[in-house]
């Protein structure tokens, strides 16, 4: 009997399964990873990531992890590369860092909340890209408190190394040749966050006021009025009619606009000639909102509840002498707030060079973040804003993002993160990658995030060499861990879990499969081609443990197989943990 409901349901299952089978982003599924920092060394691309703890409700991060690939589709877990425990001065916050090779060593710059000095930047060094890394200074290299995060390192063609960082400001230093100190004569340079360099954050800012000759978006305040839940933008402007500096006001539904001119004329026209008008809304202990402005003599008006008018009986007043310090401190306190972030630059800088042009990629705001970039003729600017390269990720996105752009084997790849992994979100993120192709004139095109990631491997996998079990293109259910020797292996294996490995080259043919396991409850490894329910070519049986926790090499015959295939290792057994899994390989016979 024809069952229409059954056919529809079956079709939906097949569509869903098809999506899973093609999935490749996020590229790591065993833990939550964030803030990708790719690095190429010799023939291998190494990926350094942050690690969001499970079920986090804040940026709870205690260590950093390392992965590697030689084909861009299979990723080998290299374990925990660094943790807060490596830094005696650390308190918390193992946030976004980056590693770079130089003179046979590897330098990993990481931000950490330090004892007594807040957010700081440390550097750990190793002789190998996968560690062990050591804190060579025993103290932060740079300290500055809140905002000293997301260090990104770049070595120019002339050998000069730079370290960029910062939220909401952008800073850099010129690193010395030892890579663990910086040029004290130049010192810490604060990059000007201008409209030309990073674009005004307010959408359609320059077209908001028809009566204005121009606006100065760097002298503004975008703030929410609790009375009506609307956002109000107070901004310095130049009146077309009078050619005088004034304060304008507009209303919108979002902190970044777009805003609508609600008055059709200036809001404040007196005492606005100072070089830095800096209109700022502050609220006193009685929840009364005041608009204050000017940096020579402070002026104020008492805003009415609608914020588009002010109390006429008191009018425009100079702030009384006994209140000036309080007003000045309140205004100063808004400097690093979201309300006073004038340009799109948010955090997470990433420096990249192509031909003679320098590219600075960064998460752009406000929140949720998109990715944007600026270019310059040198590693230190002057920067010119170019465009968005990735819009805010909708479904499956996180409210942050973090770019890493790198060339590998003749192609260019953009790394970023989302919240699409099961259980993921704004504080449980996952690293992704997609290919980028520059336009003929050197521009970065807008990249649409995919679930498929890299469709074609840049190199096929050789199955006749030992392949670490933690080399994974996609997995279901399993996790990775390390033993006392810091060697990584696959664990937490249950019935119907699987590992998928892509682009496996069986040119020589294969007749045998070998695996190294520690038996627990026991079970089997089904070797299937192309997908988890694909052609079964062999089954490797794993007997139940007899009490020994030693690695055992097992093997099984497989049906003759040739050509290029994906391989799925599907785990079967009872309701208990089946076994641990270290490596595998095929043999011709």
Protein Blocks (a to p, Z undefined) as FASTA:
>chain_A
ZZfklmmmmmmmmmmmmmmmmpcbdfbfkbccehiadddehjbccdddddddehiabdcd
fbdcddddfkopaccdebjfbdfklpmkbcbhpaddddddeehiacdddddddehiapad
dddddfbfnbpaddfkopafbdebehiahiacdddfkopacddeddfbdcdddddfkopa
ccfklopadddddfklnopabghklmmpmmbmbdcfklccddddfklopacdddddddfk
lopacddddddfbfnlpaddfkopafblghplbfblopacdddfkopacddedjkbccdd
dddfkopaccfklmpadddfklmmmmmmmmmmmmmgmklcmblbfbhpacddehjbccdd
dddddddddddddddfbfnbpaddfbdcbdcdfehiafbdcdddddeehiacdddddfkb
ghiafklccdddddddddfkopacdddddfklpabdfbdcdfkbccdfklcfbdehiacd
ddfkopacdehiaehiacddehiafknopabdcdddddfkbpaddddehiaklccfbdcd
ddddehiacdcdddddddddedjddddddddddfbdfbdcfbdcddfZZ
